[in-house]
Amino acid sequence: MQEKVIIGIVGAGFGQQVHVPAFRESPRCEVGAICASRLEHAQEAAKKANIPKATSNWREVVDDSNIHALALAVPPSLQAEIALAAAQAGKHIFCEKPLALNTRQAQDITAA
């Protein structure tokens, strides 16, 4: 059997409601972490969805060697920084629209 892709969700609102169930539909994916702007919110989301890791620091998800890919459900003003850090860490990224605030950010993300 193929190894599962471990997903880290950054953004516990839409991420918890839409991304978590969507990734769980695939037998190839497992949700390994969820990040929210407030730790209490992340912990509540993790408990509700049975996700092993909760954090309020997206860098912890990027730096987690067990996480293979990140799904970003954050405001556009935050998405480029997180996406670039994840790509530089060798993670695959799934971004919501709009991808970035401007063409330059979108080009940087695409290039990364």
C-alpha distances in whole Angstrom, upper triangle without the diagonal:
4,7,9,12,15,18,22,24,28,30,30,32,31,27,27,28,27,24,22,22,21,18,17,17,14,10,9,13,14,18,19,23,26,29,32,36,37,35,36,35,31,31,32,29,27,28,28,25,23,22,22,25,28,30,33,33,30,31,29,26,26,27,24,21,18,19,17,19,23,24,27,30,33,36,37,39,36,33,34,35,31,29,31,30,27,27,29,26,23,22,21,23,24,28,30,33,35,33,37,40,41,41,41,38,36,36,35,32,31,32,30
4,6,9,12,15,19,22,25,28,28,30,28,25,25,27,25,21,20,20,19,16,16,16,12,10,7,10,12,16,17,20,23,26,30,33,35,33,34,33,29,30,31,28,25,27,27,24,22,21,21,23,26,28,31,30,27,28,26,23,23,24,21,19,16,16,14,16,19,21,24,27,30,33,34,36,33,30,31,31,28,26,28,27,23,23,25,23,20,18,17,20,21,24,27,30,32,30,33,37,38,37,37,34,32,32,32,28,27,28,26
4,7,9,13,16,19,22,25,25,28,27,23,23,25,23,20,19,19,18,15,15,16,12,10,7,9,10,13,14,17,20,23,27,30,31,30,31,30,26,27,28,25,23,25,25,22,20,18,18,20,23,25,28,27,24,24,22,19,20,20,17,15,12,13,11,13,17,19,22,25,28,31,32,34,30,28,29,29,25,24,25,24,21,21,23,20,17,16,15,18,19,23,25,29,31,29,31,35,36,36,35,32,31,31,30,27,26,27,25
4,6,9,13,15,19,22,22,24,23,19,20,21,20,16,15,16,15,11,11,13,10,8,5,5,6,10,11,14,17,20,24,27,28,26,28,26,23,23,25,22,19,21,22,18,17,15,15,17,20,22,25,24,21,22,20,17,18,18,16,14,11,10,9,11,14,15,19,21,24,28,29,31,28,25,26,26,23,21,23,22,19,19,22,19,17,14,14,16,16,20,22,26,28,26,29,32,34,34,33,30,29,30,28,25,25,26,24
4,6,10,13,16,19,19,22,20,17,18,20,18,14,13,15,13,10,11,13,10,9,6,5,6,8,9,12,15,18,21,24,26,24,26,24,21,22,23,20,18,21,21,17,17,14,15,15,18,20,22,21,18,19,18,14,14,16,13,12,9,8,6,7,10,12,16,18,21,25,25,27,24,21,22,23,19,18,20,19,15,16,18,16,14,11,10,12,13,16,19,23,25,23,25,29,30,30,30,27,25,26,25,21,21,23,20
4,7,10,13,16,17,19,19,15,15,18,17,13,12,14,13,10,11,13,11,11,9,6,5,6,6,8,11,14,18,21,22,21,22,21,17,18,20,17,15,17,18,15,14,11,11,12,14,16,18,18,15,16,14,11,12,13,10,10,7,5,5,7,9,11,14,17,19,23,24,25,22,20,21,21,17,17,19,17,14,15,18,15,13,10,11,12,13,16,19,22,24,22,24,28,30,30,30,26,25,26,25,21,22,23,20
4,6,10,13,13,16,15,11,12,15,14,10,9,12,11,8,10,13,12,12,10,7,6,5,6,7,9,11,15,18,20,19,20,18,15,17,18,15,13,16,17,14,14,10,11,11,13,14,16,16,13,14,13,9,10,13,11,11,9,6,6,5,6,7,10,13,15,19,20,22,19,16,18,18,14,14,17,15,12,14,16,14,13,10,9,9,10,13,15,19,21,19,21,24,27,27,27,23,22,24,22,19,20,22,19
4,6,10,11,14,14,10,11,14,13,10,9,13,13,10,12,15,15,16,14,11,9,6,6,5,6,8,11,14,16,15,17,15,12,14,16,13,11,15,16,13,13,10,10,9,10,10,12,12,9,11,10,6,8,11,9,11,9,6,8,6,5,6,9,11,13,17,18,19,16,14,16,16,12,12,15,14,11,13,16,13,13,10,10,10,10,12,14,18,20,18,20,23,25,26,26,22,21,23,21,18,20,21,18
4,6,7,10,10,6,8,11,10,7,8,11,11,10,12,15,15,17,16,12,11,7,8,6,5,6,9,12,14,14,16,13,10,13,14,11,10,14,14,12,13,10,12,10,10,10,11,12,9,12,11,8,10,13,12,15,13,10,11,9,6,5,6,7,10,14,15,17,14,12,15,15,12,12,15,14,12,15,17,16,16,12,12,10,9,11,12,15,17,16,18,21,23,25,25,21,20,23,21,18,20,22,19
4,6,9,10,7,9,12,12,10,11,14,14,13,16,18,19,21,19,16,14,11,11,8,6,5,7,9,12,12,14,12,10,13,14,12,12,16,16,14,16,13,14,12,10,9,9,9,6,10,10,8,10,13,13,16,15,12,13,11,7,6,5,6,7,11,13,14,10,10,13,12,9,10,14,13,11,14,16,15,16,13,13,11,10,10,11,14,16,14,16,18,21,23,22,19,19,21,20,16,19,21,19
4,6,7,5,7,10,11,9,11,14,14,14,16,19,20,22,22,18,17,13,14,11,7,6,5,8,10,12,13,10,9,12,13,10,12,15,15,14,16,14,16,13,11,10,9,11,9,13,13,11,13,16,16,19,19,15,17,14,10,8,6,5,5,9,12,13,10,10,14,14,11,13,16,16,14,17,20,19,20,17,16,13,12,11,11,14,15,15,16,18,21,23,23,20,19,23,21,18,21,23,21
4,6,5,5,8,10,9,9,12,14,14,15,18,20,22,22,18,16,12,13,10,7,6,5,8,9,10,11,7,6,10,9,7,9,12,11,11,13,12,14,12,10,10,10,12,11,15,15,13,16,18,18,21,19,17,18,16,13,11,10,8,9,12,15,16,14,14,18,18,15,16,20,19,18,21,23,22,23,19,19,16,15,14,13,16,18,18,19,21,24,27,27,23,23,26,25,22,24,27,25
4,5,5,6,9,10,10,13,14,15,17,19,21,23,23,20,18,15,16,14,10,10,8,10,11,13,13,9,9,12,11,9,12,14,13,12,16,14,17,16,13,14,13,15,14,18,18,17,19,22,21,24,23,20,21,18,15,12,11,8,9,11,14,16,15,15,19,19,17,18,22,21,20,23,25,25,25,22,21,18,16,15,13,15,17,18,19,20,24,26,27,24,23,27,26,23,25,28,26
4,5,5,6,7,9,11,11,13,15,16,18,21,21,18,17,15,17,15,11,12,11,13,15,16,16,13,12,15,14,11,14,16,14,13,17,15,19,18,16,16,15,17,16,19,20,17,19,22,22,24,23,20,20,17,14,11,9,6,8,11,13,16,15,14,18,19,16,17,21,21,19,22,25,24,24,21,19,16,13,12,10,12,14,16,17,19,22,24,26,22,21,25,25,21,23,26,25
4,6,5,5,6,9,10,10,12,14,16,19,18,15,14,11,13,11,8,9,9,12,14,15,16,12,11,14,13,10,11,14,13,11,14,12,15,14,13,14,14,15,13,17,17,14,16,19,18,21,19,16,17,14,11,8,7,5,8,12,14,16,14,13,17,18,15,15,19,19,17,19,22,21,21,18,16,14,11,11,10,13,15,16,18,20,23,25,26,22,21,24,24,20,22,25,23
4,6,6,5,8,10,11,11,14,16,18,19,15,13,10,12,11,8,10,10,13,14,14,14,11,9,12,10,7,9,11,9,8,11,10,14,13,12,13,14,16,15,18,18,15,18,21,19,22,20,17,18,16,13,11,11,9,12,15,18,20,18,17,20,21,18,18,22,22,19,22,25,23,24,20,19,17,14,15,14,17,19,19,21,23,27,28,29,26,25,28,27,24,25,28,26
4,6,7,7,9,11,12,13,16,19,20,16,15,13,16,14,12,13,13,16,17,17,17,13,13,15,13,9,12,14,11,10,13,13,17,17,16,17,17,20,18,22,21,19,21,24,23,25,23,20,21,18,16,13,13,10,13,16,18,21,19,18,22,23,20,21,24,24,22,24,27,26,26,23,21,18,16,15,14,16,19,20,22,24,27,29,30,27,26,29,29,25,26,30,28
4,6,6,6,9,10,11,14,17,17,14,14,12,15,15,13,14,15,17,19,20,20,16,15,17,16,12,14,16,14,12,15,14,18,18,17,19,19,20,18,22,22,19,20,24,22,24,22,19,19,16,14,11,11,9,13,15,17,20,19,17,21,22,19,19,23,23,21,22,26,25,24,21,19,16,13,13,11,14,17,17,20,23,25,27,28,25,23,26,26,23,24,27,26
4,6,5,6,8,10,12,14,14,11,11,9,12,12,10,12,14,17,19,19,19,16,14,17,16,12,13,16,14,11,14,13,16,16,15,17,17,18,16,19,19,16,17,20,19,21,19,15,15,13,10,7,9,8,12,15,17,19,18,15,19,20,17,16,20,20,17,19,22,21,21,17,15,13,10,11,10,14,16,16,19,22,24,25,27,23,22,24,24,20,21,24,23
4,5,5,6,9,11,13,13,10,9,7,10,10,9,12,13,17,18,18,18,15,13,15,14,10,10,13,11,8,10,9,13,13,13,16,17,18,16,19,18,15,17,20,18,20,17,14,15,13,11,9,11,11,14,18,20,22,20,18,21,22,18,18,22,21,19,21,24,22,22,18,16,15,12,14,14,17,20,20,22,25,28,29,30,26,25,27,27,23,24,27,25
4,6,5,6,9,12,13,11,10,9,13,14,13,16,17,20,21,21,21,18,16,17,16,12,13,14,12,9,12,12,15,16,17,19,21,22,20,23,22,19,21,24,22,23,20,17,18,16,15,12,14,14,17,20,22,25,23,21,24,25,22,21,25,25,22,24,27,25,24,21,19,17,15,16,16,19,21,22,25,27,30,31,32,29,27,30,29,26,26,29,27
4,5,5,7,11,12,10,11,10,14,15,14,17,18,22,23,23,23,20,18,20,19,15,16,18,16,12,15,14,17,18,19,21,22,23,20,23,23,19,21,23,22,23,20,17,17,14,13,11,13,13,17,20,21,24,22,20,23,24,21,20,23,24,21,22,25,24,23,19,17,15,12,14,14,17,19,19,23,26,28,28,30,27,24,27,27,23,23,26,25
4,5,6,8,9,6,7,7,11,12,13,16,18,21,23,22,23,20,18,19,19,15,15,17,16,12,14,12,15,16,17,19,21,21,19,21,20,17,18,21,19,19,16,14,13,11,11,9,13,13,17,20,21,24,22,19,22,23,20,18,22,22,18,20,23,21,20,16,14,13,11,14,14,18,20,20,23,26,28,29,29,26,24,26,26,22,22,25,23
4,5,7,8,6,6,7,11,13,14,17,19,23,24,23,23,20,18,19,18,15,14,16,14,10,11,11,14,16,17,20,22,23,21,23,22,18,20,22,20,20,17,15,15,14,14,13,16,16,20,23,25,27,25,23,25,26,23,22,25,25,21,23,26,24,22,19,17,16,15,17,18,21,24,23,26,30,32,32,33,30,28,30,30,26,26,29,27
4,6,9,8,9,11,15,17,17,20,22,26,27,26,26,24,21,22,22,18,17,19,17,14,15,15,18,20,21,23,25,26,24,26,25,22,23,25,23,23,20,18,17,16,16,15,18,18,22,25,26,29,27,24,27,28,25,24,27,27,23,24,28,26,24,21,19,18,16,18,18,21,24,24,27,31,33,33,34,31,29,31,31,27,27,29,28
4,5,6,8,11,14,16,18,21,23,27,28,27,28,25,23,24,24,20,19,21,19,16,16,16,18,20,22,24,26,26,24,26,24,21,22,24,22,21,18,16,15,14,15,14,18,19,22,26,27,29,27,24,26,28,24,23,26,26,22,23,26,24,22,19,16,17,15,18,19,22,25,24,27,31,32,32,33,30,28,29,29,26,25,27,26
4,6,8,11,14,17,19,22,25,29,30,28,29,27,24,24,24,21,19,21,20,16,16,16,18,20,22,25,27,27,25,27,25,21,23,24,22,21,17,16,15,15,17,17,20,22,25,29,30,32,30,27,29,30,26,25,27,27,23,24,27,25,23,20,18,19,18,21,22,25,28,27,30,34,35,35,36,33,31,32,32,28,27,29,28
4,7,10,13,16,18,21,24,28,29,28,29,27,24,24,25,22,20,22,21,18,17,16,17,19,21,24,26,26,23,24,23,19,20,22,19,18,15,14,12,12,15,15,19,21,24,27,28,31,28,25,26,27,24,22,25,24,20,21,24,21,19,16,15,16,15,19,21,24,27,25,28,32,33,33,33,30,28,29,29,25,25,26,24
4,7,9,12,14,17,20,24,25,24,25,23,20,21,21,18,16,19,18,15,14,13,14,16,18,20,22,22,20,21,20,16,17,19,16,16,13,11,10,10,12,12,16,17,21,24,25,27,25,22,24,24,21,19,22,22,18,19,22,19,18,14,13,14,13,17,18,22,24,23,26,29,31,31,31,28,26,28,27,23,23,25,23
4,6,9,12,15,18,22,23,21,22,20,17,18,18,15,13,15,15,12,11,9,10,12,15,17,20,20,18,19,18,14,16,17,14,14,11,10,10,10,12,12,15,17,20,24,25,27,24,22,24,24,20,20,22,21,18,19,22,19,18,15,14,15,14,18,19,23,25,24,27,30,32,32,32,29,28,29,28,24,25,27,24
4,6,8,11,15,18,19,18,19,17,13,14,15,12,10,13,13,9,9,6,8,9,11,14,16,17,15,17,15,12,14,16,13,14,11,9,10,10,10,10,13,14,17,21,23,24,21,19,22,22,18,18,21,19,16,18,21,18,18,14,14,14,13,16,17,21,23,22,24,28,30,31,31,27,26,28,27,23,24,26,23
4,7,11,14,17,18,16,17,16,13,13,15,12,9,12,14,11,9,6,6,6,9,11,14,15,13,15,12,9,12,13,10,11,8,7,9,10,10,11,14,16,18,22,23,25,21,20,22,21,17,18,20,18,15,18,20,17,17,14,14,15,15,17,19,23,25,23,25,28,31,32,31,28,27,29,27,23,25,26,23
4,7,10,14,14,12,14,13,9,10,12,10,8,11,13,10,10,6,6,4,6,8,11,11,10,12,10,7,10,12,9,12,10,8,11,10,9,10,12,13,15,19,21,22,18,17,20,19,15,16,19,17,14,17,19,16,17,14,15,14,15,16,18,21,23,22,23,26,29,30,29,26,25,28,26,22,24,26,23
4,7,10,11,10,12,10,6,8,10,8,6,10,11,10,10,7,8,6,5,7,8,10,9,12,10,8,11,13,12,15,13,11,13,12,10,10,10,11,12,16,18,19,16,15,18,17,14,15,18,17,15,18,20,18,19,15,16,14,14,15,16,19,21,20,21,24,27,28,28,24,24,27,25,22,24,26,23
4,7,8,8,10,8,5,9,11,9,9,12,14,13,14,11,11,8,6,5,5,7,6,9,9,8,11,13,12,16,15,13,15,13,10,10,10,10,10,14,16,17,13,13,16,15,12,14,17,15,14,17,19,17,19,16,17,15,15,15,16,19,20,19,20,22,25,27,26,22,23,25,24,21,23,25,22
4,5,6,8,6,5,9,10,9,10,13,14,14,15,13,14,11,8,7,5,8,8,12,12,11,14,16,16,19,19,16,19,17,13,13,11,10,9,12,15,15,12,13,17,16,13,16,18,17,16,20,21,20,22,19,19,17,17,16,16,19,19,19,20,21,24,27,27,23,23,26,25,22,25,27,24
4,7,9,8,8,11,12,12,13,16,17,17,19,17,17,14,11,8,5,7,9,12,13,13,15,17,18,21,21,19,21,19,16,15,13,12,10,11,15,14,11,13,16,15,13,16,19,17,17,21,22,21,23,21,22,19,19,17,17,19,20,20,19,20,23,26,26,22,23,26,24,22,25,27,25
4,5,5,6,9,10,11,12,14,16,17,18,16,17,14,10,8,5,9,11,14,14,14,17,19,19,23,22,20,23,22,18,18,16,15,13,15,18,18,15,17,20,19,17,20,22,20,20,24,25,24,26,23,24,22,22,21,20,23,23,23,23,24,27,30,30,26,27,30,28,26,29,31,28
4,5,5,6,9,10,10,12,14,15,16,14,14,11,7,6,5,8,11,13,12,13,16,17,17,21,20,19,22,21,18,18,17,16,15,18,21,20,17,19,22,20,18,21,23,21,20,24,25,23,25,23,24,22,22,22,22,25,26,25,25,26,30,32,32,28,29,32,30,27,30,32,29
4,5,5,6,9,10,11,12,14,15,14,14,12,9,9,8,12,14,17,16,16,20,21,20,23,22,21,24,23,20,20,19,18,17,19,23,23,20,22,25,23,21,24,26,24,24,27,28,27,28,26,27,25,24,24,24,26,27,27,28,29,32,35,35,31,32,35,33,30,33,35,32
4,5,5,6,9,10,11,12,14,13,14,12,9,9,8,12,14,17,16,16,19,21,20,23,22,20,23,21,18,17,16,15,14,17,20,20,18,19,23,22,19,22,25,23,22,26,27,26,27,24,25,23,22,21,20,23,24,25,25,26,30,32,32,29,29,32,31,28,31,33,30
4,5,5,6,9,10,10,12,10,11,9,5,6,7,10,11,14,13,12,16,17,16,19,18,17,19,18,15,15,14,13,14,17,20,20,17,18,21,20,17,19,22,20,19,23,24,22,24,21,22,20,19,19,19,22,24,23,24,26,29,31,31,27,28,31,29,26,28,30,28
4,5,5,6,8,10,10,9,10,8,5,7,9,12,14,16,14,14,18,19,17,20,19,18,21,20,18,18,18,17,17,20,24,24,21,22,25,23,20,23,25,23,22,26,27,25,26,23,24,23,22,23,23,26,27,27,28,29,33,35,35,31,31,34,32,29,32,34,31
4,5,5,6,9,10,10,12,11,9,11,12,15,16,19,18,17,21,22,20,23,21,20,23,22,20,19,18,17,18,21,24,25,22,23,26,25,22,24,27,26,24,28,29,27,29,25,26,24,23,23,23,26,27,27,29,30,34,36,36,32,32,35,34,31,33,35,33
4,5,5,6,8,8,10,10,8,10,12,15,15,18,17,15,19,20,19,22,19,18,20,19,16,15,15,14,15,18,22,23,20,20,24,23,20,22,25,24,22,25,27,25,26,23,23,21,20,20,19,23,24,25,26,28,31,33,33,30,29,32,31,28,30,32,30
4,6,5,5,5,7,7,6,9,12,14,15,17,15,14,17,19,16,19,17,15,18,17,16,15,16,15,17,20,23,25,22,21,24,24,20,22,25,23,21,24,26,24,24,21,22,20,20,21,21,24,26,26,27,29,33,34,34,31,30,33,31,28,30,32,29
4,6,5,6,8,9,9,12,14,17,18,21,18,17,21,22,19,22,19,18,21,21,19,19,20,19,20,24,27,28,25,25,28,27,24,26,29,27,25,28,30,27,28,25,25,24,23,24,24,27,29,29,31,33,36,38,38,34,34,37,35,32,34,36,33
4,6,8,11,12,11,14,16,19,20,23,20,19,22,24,22,24,21,20,22,21,20,18,19,18,20,23,26,28,25,25,28,28,25,26,29,28,26,29,31,29,29,26,25,24,23,23,23,26,28,28,30,32,35,37,38,34,34,36,35,32,34,36,34
4,6,9,11,11,14,16,19,18,21,19,17,20,22,20,21,19,17,19,18,17,16,17,16,19,22,25,27,24,23,27,26,23,24,27,26,23,26,29,26,26,23,22,21,20,21,21,24,26,26,28,31,34,35,36,32,31,34,33,30,31,33,31
4,6,9,10,14,17,19,19,21,19,17,20,21,18,20,17,16,19,18,18,17,19,19,21,25,27,29,26,25,28,28,24,25,28,26,24,26,29,26,26,23,23,22,21,23,23,27,29,29,31,33,36,37,38,34,33,36,34,31,32,34,32
4,6,7,11,14,16,15,18,15,13,16,17,14,16,13,13,15,15,14,14,16,16,19,22,25,26,23,22,25,24,21,22,24,23,20,23,25,22,22,19,19,19,18,20,21,25,27,26,28,30,33,35,35,31,30,33,31,27,29,31,28
4,7,10,14,15,15,17,14,12,15,16,13,14,12,12,15,16,15,16,18,19,21,24,27,28,24,23,26,25,21,22,25,22,20,23,24,21,22,19,20,20,20,22,23,27,29,28,29,32,35,36,36,32,32,34,32,28,30,32,28
4,7,10,11,12,13,10,9,13,13,10,13,11,11,14,14,13,15,16,17,18,22,24,25,21,21,23,22,18,20,22,19,17,21,22,19,20,17,19,18,19,21,22,25,27,26,27,29,32,34,33,29,29,31,29,26,28,30,26
4,7,9,10,12,10,9,13,14,12,15,14,13,16,16,14,14,15,15,16,19,22,22,19,19,22,20,17,19,21,19,17,21,22,20,21,18,20,19,19,20,21,24,25,25,25,27,31,32,32,28,28,31,28,25,28,30,26
4,5,7,9,7,8,11,12,11,15,15,13,17,16,14,15,14,15,15,18,20,20,16,17,19,17,15,17,19,17,16,20,20,18,20,18,19,18,19,19,20,23,24,23,24,25,28,30,30,26,26,29,26,24,27,28,25
4,6,9,8,9,12,13,14,17,17,16,19,17,15,15,14,14,13,15,18,17,14,15,18,16,13,16,18,16,16,20,20,19,21,19,20,19,19,19,19,22,23,22,22,23,26,28,28,24,25,28,25,23,26,27,24
4,5,6,7,9,10,11,15,16,14,17,16,13,14,13,14,13,15,17,16,13,14,16,13,11,14,15,13,13,17,17,16,18,16,18,17,18,18,19,22,22,21,20,22,25,27,25,22,23,25,23,20,24,25,22
4,5,5,6,9,10,13,14,12,14,13,10,11,10,12,11,13,15,14,11,11,13,10,7,10,12,10,10,13,14,13,15,13,15,13,14,14,16,19,19,17,17,19,22,24,23,19,20,22,19,17,20,21,18
4,5,5,6,8,12,13,12,14,13,11,13,13,15,14,16,17,16,12,13,13,10,8,11,11,8,9,12,12,10,13,12,15,14,16,16,18,21,21,19,19,21,23,24,23,19,20,22,19,17,20,20,17
4,5,5,6,10,11,10,13,13,11,14,14,16,16,19,20,19,16,16,17,14,11,14,15,11,11,14,14,12,14,13,15,15,17,18,20,23,24,22,22,24,26,28,26,22,23,25,22,20,23,23,20
4,5,5,9,9,7,10,9,8,11,11,14,14,17,18,19,15,14,15,14,10,12,13,10,9,12,13,11,12,10,12,12,14,15,17,21,22,20,20,23,25,26,25,21,22,23,21,18,20,21,18
4,6,8,10,7,9,8,8,11,11,14,15,17,18,18,14,13,13,11,8,9,10,7,5,9,9,7,9,8,10,10,13,14,17,20,21,18,19,21,23,24,22,19,19,21,18,15,18,18,15
4,6,9,8,10,11,11,14,15,18,18,21,21,21,17,16,17,14,11,13,13,9,8,11,11,7,10,10,13,14,17,18,21,24,25,22,22,25,26,27,25,22,22,23,20,18,20,20,17
4,5,6,9,10,11,14,15,18,19,22,23,23,19,18,19,17,14,15,16,12,10,13,13,10,11,10,13,14,17,19,22,25,26,23,24,27,29,29,28,24,25,26,23,20,22,23,19
4,5,7,10,12,16,18,21,22,25,25,26,22,21,21,19,16,16,17,14,11,13,13,9,10,9,13,15,18,20,23,26,28,25,26,29,30,31,29,26,26,26,24,21,23,22,19
4,6,9,11,15,17,20,22,25,26,27,23,21,22,21,17,17,19,16,13,15,16,12,12,11,13,15,17,20,23,26,28,25,27,30,32,32,31,27,27,28,25,22,24,24,21
4,6,8,11,13,16,18,22,22,23,20,18,19,18,14,14,16,14,10,12,14,11,10,8,10,11,13,16,19,22,24,21,23,26,28,28,27,24,23,25,22,19,20,21,18
4,7,10,13,17,19,22,22,23,20,18,18,18,14,13,15,13,10,11,13,10,8,6,7,9,11,15,18,21,23,20,22,25,27,27,26,23,22,22,21,17,18,19,16
4,7,10,13,15,19,19,20,17,14,15,15,12,10,13,12,8,9,12,10,9,5,4,6,8,11,14,17,19,16,19,22,24,24,23,20,19,20,18,15,15,17,14
4,6,10,12,15,15,17,14,11,13,13,9,8,11,11,7,9,12,11,11,7,6,5,6,8,11,15,16,14,16,19,21,22,21,18,17,19,17,14,15,17,14
4,7,9,13,13,16,13,10,13,13,10,9,13,13,10,12,15,14,14,10,9,6,5,6,8,12,14,12,15,18,20,21,21,18,16,19,18,14,15,18,16
4,6,9,10,12,9,7,10,11,8,8,12,12,10,12,15,15,15,12,11,7,6,5,6,10,11,10,12,15,17,18,19,15,14,17,16,13,15,17,16
4,7,9,11,10,8,12,13,11,11,15,15,14,16,19,19,19,16,14,11,9,7,6,9,11,11,12,15,18,19,20,17,16,19,19,15,17,20,19
4,6,8,6,6,10,11,9,10,14,14,14,16,19,19,20,17,16,13,11,9,8,10,10,10,11,12,16,18,19,15,15,19,18,15,18,20,19
4,5,6,6,10,11,11,12,15,16,16,18,20,21,22,20,19,15,14,11,9,9,9,10,9,10,13,16,17,14,14,18,17,15,18,21,20
4,5,5,7,10,10,11,13,15,15,17,19,20,21,19,18,14,13,10,8,8,6,7,5,6,10,12,13,10,11,14,14,12,15,18,17
4,6,7,8,10,11,13,14,16,17,19,20,22,20,20,16,16,13,12,11,10,10,7,6,10,13,13,10,12,15,14,13,16,19,18
4,6,6,7,9,11,11,13,15,16,17,19,17,17,14,14,11,11,12,11,10,8,9,12,15,15,11,12,16,14,12,16,18,16
4,6,5,6,8,10,10,12,14,15,16,14,14,11,10,8,8,9,9,7,7,9,12,13,13,9,10,13,12,10,13,15,13
4,6,5,6,8,10,10,12,14,15,14,14,11,12,9,11,11,10,7,6,8,10,11,10,6,8,10,8,7,10,12,11
4,6,5,6,9,10,11,12,14,14,14,12,14,12,14,15,14,11,9,11,13,14,12,9,11,13,10,9,13,14,11
4,5,5,6,9,10,11,12,11,12,9,11,10,12,14,14,11,11,13,15,16,15,11,12,15,12,10,13,14,12
4,6,5,6,9,10,11,9,9,7,9,8,11,13,13,9,10,13,14,15,14,10,10,12,10,7,10,11,9
4,5,5,6,9,10,10,10,9,12,11,14,15,15,11,11,14,14,14,12,9,10,11,8,6,9,9,6
4,6,5,6,9,9,11,10,13,13,16,18,18,15,14,16,18,18,16,13,14,15,11,10,13,13,9
4,5,5,6,5,7,7,10,11,15,17,17,14,15,18,19,19,18,14,14,15,13,10,12,13,9
4,5,5,5,6,7,11,12,15,17,18,14,15,18,18,18,16,13,13,13,10,8,10,9,6
4,5,7,10,11,14,15,19,21,20,17,17,20,20,19,17,14,15,15,11,10,12,11,7
4,6,9,11,14,16,19,22,22,19,19,22,23,22,20,18,18,18,15,13,15,14,10
4,7,9,13,15,19,21,22,19,20,23,23,23,21,18,18,18,15,13,14,13,9
4,6,10,12,16,19,20,17,18,22,22,22,21,18,17,18,15,12,13,14,10
4,7,10,14,16,18,15,17,20,21,21,20,17,16,16,15,11,12,13,10
4,6,10,13,14,11,13,17,18,18,18,15,13,15,13,10,10,13,10
4,7,10,12,10,13,16,18,18,18,15,13,15,15,11,12,14,13
4,7,8,6,9,13,15,15,16,13,11,14,14,10,11,14,13
4,6,6,9,12,14,15,17,14,12,15,16,13,14,17,16
3,5,8,10,12,13,15,13,11,14,15,13,13,17,17
4,6,7,9,11,13,11,9,13,14,12,13,17,17
4,7,9,9,11,8,6,10,11,8,10,13,13
4,6,7,8,6,5,9,10,8,10,13,13
4,7,8,7,8,11,12,11,14,16,16
4,6,6,6,9,10,11,13,14,16
4,6,5,6,9,10,10,12,14
4,5,5,6,9,10,10,12
4,5,5,6,9,10,11
4,5,5,6,9,10
4,5,5,6,9
4,5,5,6
4,5,5
4,5
4
